């Protein structure tokens, strides 16, 4: 009541605060400036003013990093965070070119076989992605295509090794070597893809998602193992 009456009588309520001063020796805590490097490099990032060479090199480095993640598979979101389809496209074309010209039909020049491999890979990846989404997967359509496409890399390496082995001959030893390589790369592709996609599926439905992936890479592996040049 005394403070209230003082205010009513005309006297200022906080008259004594005007005489309070802060000594220059007392440091004032806190910063009112924003550090220059506090913003994330990914924020407000634009490639409009970036040279084309830098853009291409950055994209190539991103694709190379994804290849490294596939070669050393582990539960990671690296392929899911910054997805792209350049790597899968290159792998698909490379695998189809190496499978082209097989002796399954000697009357054919191998042209339709390229289309068959291309369609099998992309159609299979689309079917697996749709199956994953219908089972409650939490990743997007293109993220799943990215993972499945990049994980073809071990099988592409297996195809390259098999073609080199076939240059030396096509006997029993050659078949055994190719069988070991293809089986190893098949397991690598399956484990790598499931490692990236495992956390995006409901725990009670992982088996239903892994089985189509197993079948997808098995078909590609069978095509590689049974390939014989003309």
N, C-alpha and C positions, 0 to 999 in steps of 0.2 A: 504494500500500500504506500510505503514511503517513496519508493521509486516512482510509482504512478502519480502520487501527488506532486513530486518534483517536476514531472513532465507537464502536469496541468498548470503549475504556477509559472511556467515559461522558461524554466531552467532546462538546458539540454540534458537528455538522459545519459549520454556518453561523453560528457564534457572533458573528462580526464584523458580520453584516448588521443586527443589532438596533440598532447605533449609527449606521447610515446614515440621514440625513435629507435631505429635499428642500427647498431654499430656496424661500421664498415668491416670490422674484423670478424664478424660472425658470418660464416659461409651459409648461403641460401641453398638448401638442398633441392634437387629436382632439376630437370632439364626442360626447357621450353622450345628447344630446337629439334628438328627431326634429322637424324643422321642420314647422310647421303646414301650409304650402302644398306639401309634398313629394308628396302623393298626387295622383293624376290625378283631374280632375273627373269622369271617367266611372266611377271606381271607387266602389263602394258607393252608386251613384246610384239613388234610388227616387223614383217619382212618386206614391206613396201619399198623401203630405202636400202635394202640389203642387196649386194651384188649377187648375180645369178650363180657365180662360182661358189660363193659362201653358202648359199642355200642348198646347192647340190651336194657340197661336201658335208654339210650338217646332216642332210638326209641319208647320205651314204654311211656316215658314222653311226646314225641311229639304227640303220639296218644291220650293220656289222655287230653292234652291241646285242641285238636280238639273236643273231646267229651264235654269239658267245653264250648267251643264256640257254639256248637249246643244247649246245654242246656240254654245258654243265648244268643240267636241269635241277631245279629245286623249287620249293613252293615260293613263288615270287609273283608280284603283279607287274613285272617289267614289260611283259608282252601285252598286258591288258591295259596298262596306263596310257601308253602312246602307241596305239595300234596303227598298222598300215598294211597294205596289200601288195606293196612292191616286192618284198622278199618272197612271199608265196607265189607271186606271178613269175618271178625269175626262176624259182625252183621248179614250178610246174612246167614251164617251157623247156627248161634244161632236161628234166626227166623225160618229157615227151620226145624231145629230139634224140636223146640217147636210145630210147626204146623204138624209135622209128627205124623201119627197114629190117625188121625181124623176118625170119623165114617161116612164119606161121602160114603165110599164103605167098608162094613164090611168084604168082601172077600179078601180085599187087606191088606197087612201087613204094609202099609204106606211108603214103599220104593219109589215108583214112585212119591209120593206126595212131598218128599224131593227134587227130581229133578225138579218137576214142580215149586215149590216155588223158587228154585235157578235160574231156567231159566227165570221165570217171572221177578224177580228182576233185573237180569243183562241185559236181553234183553230189558226191559222197560227203564233202565238207558241209554243203548246205543241208543235207538230210540230217547229219549229226547235230548241226546247230539247231535246227528246228526241233529235233528230239530233245535236246537239252533245254530249250526254252519251254516246251510243253511239260517237261518234268519239273519245272520250277527253278530253272537256272537263273542266276542273278546277273549274268554278263550279257552284253549286247550282242546282236547278230554278227557285226563285223569284228568284234573282239574274239569271238569263237573262231571265225574264219581265219583271223590272223594267227591264232595259236596253232590250229590244225595245219595251216599252210607252212608255217615256219618249221614245224616238227617233221615235215617231209625231208628236211635236210639230211638226216642220217641215211635215209633210203636213197637219196640222190647220190650220196657218197658211195653207198653200196653198189649202185648201178655203175658208177665210174670204175670202181675196183673190179667189178665183174667183167666189164668190157676189156679192161687191161688183161685180166686173167684169160679171157677167151682168145686174145691175140696169141697166147702161147699154146693154145690147143683146147680141145673140148672133150678130154677123156674123163676118166673116173676121178682122178686127183683134182682136175679142174672143177668138177661138179662139187666135190667135197669142200673145196676152198670157198666156192661161191655160196654153198649152203651155210657154212659157218658165218661168213660175212653178212649174208642177208638176214639170218636169224638174229645175229647180234644187233644189227641196225634196226630190225623190226622191233626188238625189245626196247631199244633206245628211244625210238620214236613214240612208242606206246607209253613208256614211263614218263617221257618228257611232257607229252600232251596232258596226261592225267595229273602230273604234278602241278601244272599251271591251271587246270580246270577243276581240280578237286574241291577247292574251297568255295567254288561258285555253285555247287550242287547240294541239295538236301541230303543229310547223312543217310537216310533210309532209302535213297534212290541212286546212289552212286554206281551200283552195279548195273543198273539199266542204262546209265550214261557211258560207262566204260566199255560195255560189250560192243556197241556200234563202232566205237573208236578202234577197238581191237580188230573188228572185222574190216574196217576201212583200210588200216595199214596192212592187214594180212593180204587183201586183194592186191595192193600195190606191190607187196613183197613177192607174191606169187608171180606177178607179171615180170618182175626183175629176175627171179630165179629161173623161170622157164624161157627167158629170152635167149635166142641163138641167132647170130648174124647170118645173113644170106651168104 
